[in-house]
Amino acid sequence: MFCYFNLHDYPNCHLAHRLQYPPPFSPDFNEEDVKLLSQDVVSLLNALDSEGLRTLFTDQMNTAITDDVFVQIYAAIEGGGKFETIDNITVVGSSDKSTGEEFATAVVTAKYDNKSFTYTITFNKQMQLAGLYYR
């Protein structure tokens, strides 16, 4: 799980002066490609296309996201009403501290009739879907 905080909220924090926010973005990723594929992921979620999503998943994601998990995800998304638009996509870099593997993470704000969702969509260097969170 990746966690970020806004360093500007902590001006007296000594670490804030030594850390970069957002985290550095690996040159191995193309920001526009990450944004486009993130839009595709949101489209697949809205279409309830589990098989389409599975073609993008890493092996770990295919194991973790069972059909029952998809049912829960789709129920939550459908509760938002009809999809309207993507309001914003922000792309940041991240890495797994234990393996050093680098990732690109897109934070996507999507507007629906009844509410908005924020999707956090993470890709590995092979542009496989390595993480998917929503709130």
C-alpha positions in Angstrom: 0.0 0.0 0.0 1.3 3.5 -0.9 0.7 6.4 1.4 1.4 10.1 0.6 0.9 13.2 2.7 1.2 16.9 1.8 4.5 18.2 3.1 3.2 21.8 2.9 0.9 20.9 5.8 4.0 20.4 8.0 6.3 23.4 7.4 8.3 22.8 10.6 9.0 19.1 9.8 12.7 18.6 9.3 12.0 15.6 7.0 9.8 17.8 4.8 12.9 19.6 3.6 14.6 16.4 2.6 11.7 14.6 0.9 10.3 15.3 -2.5 6.5 15.6 -3.0 5.2 14.1 -5.1 7.7 11.3 -5.1 10.1 11.3 -8.1 8.6 9.9 -11.3 10.7 7.2 -13.0 11.8 8.1 -16.6 10.9 4.5 -17.4 7.2 5.6 -17.5 5.5 7.9 -19.9 3.0 10.1 -18.0 0.6 10.4 -20.9 0.5 6.6 -21.3 -0.2 6.2 -17.6 -3.1 8.7 -17.9 -4.6 7.0 -20.9 -4.4 3.5 -19.4 -5.9 4.9 -16.2 -8.8 6.3 -18.2 -9.2 2.8 -19.8 -9.3 1.2 -16.3 -12.1 3.6 -15.2 -14.0 2.8 -18.4 -13.6 -1.0 -17.8 -14.8 -0.5 -14.2 -17.9 1.5 -15.4 -18.6 -1.2 -18.0 -18.4 -3.9 -15.3 -15.8 -5.6 -17.5 -14.0 -8.0 -15.1 -12.3 -9.9 -17.9 -11.0 -6.7 -19.5 -9.5 -5.7 -16.2 -8.0 -9.1 -15.6 -6.1 -8.8 -18.9 -4.3 -5.8 -17.3 -3.7 -7.3 -13.9 -0.4 -8.6 -12.5 -0.5 -12.2 -11.3 -0.8 -10.9 -7.7 -3.8 -8.8 -8.7 -5.5 -11.7 -10.5 -5.2 -13.7 -7.3 -6.3 -11.0 -5.0 -9.3 -9.6 -6.9 -11.7 -12.5 -6.9 -15.1 -12.5 -8.6 -16.6 -11.7 -5.1 -14.4 -8.7 -4.8 -15.5 -7.5 -8.2 -19.1 -7.8 -7.1 -18.3 -5.5 -4.1 -16.4 -3.0 -6.3 -19.2 -2.8 -8.9 -21.9 -2.4 -6.2 -20.1 0.6 -4.8 -19.5 2.2 -8.2 -23.1 1.6 -9.2 -24.1 3.4 -6.0 -22.5 6.5 -7.4 -25.0 6.7 -10.2 -24.3 7.3 -13.9 -20.7 8.1 -14.8 -20.3 11.7 -16.0 -16.7 12.6 -16.4 -13.1 12.3 -15.2 -12.3 15.6 -13.4 -8.6 15.1 -12.8 -5.7 12.7 -13.2 -2.5 13.2 -11.2 0.4 10.9 -11.8 3.2 10.3 -9.2 6.0 7.8 -8.8 6.4 5.3 -6.1 8.5 2.3 -5.2 8.3 -0.9 -3.1 10.8 -0.3 -0.3 11.6 -4.0 0.1 12.2 -4.8 -3.6 13.0 -1.4 -5.1 10.5 -2.0 -7.9 9.2 1.3 -9.3 5.6 2.1 -10.1 3.5 4.8 -11.6 0.4 5.7 -9.7 -2.5 7.7 -11.2 -4.9 9.3 -8.8 -8.1 9.7 -10.8 -11.1 11.8 -9.7 -14.3 10.6 -11.5 -17.6 12.3 -11.2 -20.9 10.3 -11.1 -24.5 11.5 -10.7 -24.6 10.9 -7.0 -21.0 11.3 -5.9 -17.4 11.3 -6.9 -14.9 8.5 -6.6 -11.1 8.8 -6.3 -9.4 5.9 -7.9 -5.7 5.1 -7.1 -4.4 3.1 -10.0 -0.9 1.7 -9.9 1.1 0.3 -12.8 4.4 -1.6 -12.9 7.0 -0.9 -15.6 5.3 -3.5 -17.9 2.2 -1.3 -17.6 0.3 -4.1 -15.8 -2.2 -3.1 -13.2 -0.5 -3.6 -9.9 -2.9 -1.8 -7.5 -6.5 -0.5 -7.6 -8.1 1.4 -4.8 -11.2 3.5 -4.7 -13.0 5.7 -2.2 
